[in-house]
């Protein structure tokens, strides 16, 4: 995988993590950020981390 693609995927993963934190802190729904990230994250390792972020959203008391 070219380095630029991996960097883009990591950037989207970070965006999803930040959105998850913001959702929790402010009790808002930022679903569009997660949909955007899902279409870009292709690395199996990053998909695993992304799935963990999504799982933590579902288990969040703010949701």
Secondary structure, DSSP 8 states (H G I E B T S, - for coil): --HHHHHHHHHHHHHHHHHHHHHHHHT---HHHHHHHHTT---HHHHHHHHHHHHHHHT-TT-
